[in-house]
Amino acid sequence: MFHRKPLEQRIAERQALRGPLKEGAHFEHGPAKFIFIFIMAFVIVGHLAGLLLLMALGLH
């Protein structure tokens, strides 16, 4: 009925039309890096806020 090329072949043809990736133009780990930095900053700020709260209450 309908004839479609296999998915692997369609992906390969699409990549061939685009050409090779340019060095330094693509950031594959950009979102992961953003999430990591956000979580690290959140943990650090949370620890500092907790420390300040304990110091204010005189428990530290």
C-alpha positions, -999 to +999 in steps of 0.1 A: +000+000+000+023+027+012+061+024+007+083+043+030+121+040+033+134+025+066+139+050+094+177+045+094+179+054+057+157+085+061+179+097+090+211+091+070+198+110+040+188+139+062+222+141+078+239+139+044+220+169+032+230+189+063+267+181+060+292+176+088+288+193+121+309+224+127+334+223+155+323+244+185+289+252+170+269+225+188+265+221+225+252+186+231+255+188+269+242+223+273+209+214+290+226+189+313+252+215+322+225+241+330+207+217+352+239+206+370+248+242+377+213+251+389+212+221+413+247+229+427+237+265+432+204+255+449+223+231+473+249+257+482+223+284+488+202+259+508+231+250+530+241+286+536+205+295+545+202+265+569+235+275+585+224+311+589+191+299+604+208+277+629+232+304+638+203+328+643+186+303+666+218+297+685+219+260+677+252+259+659 
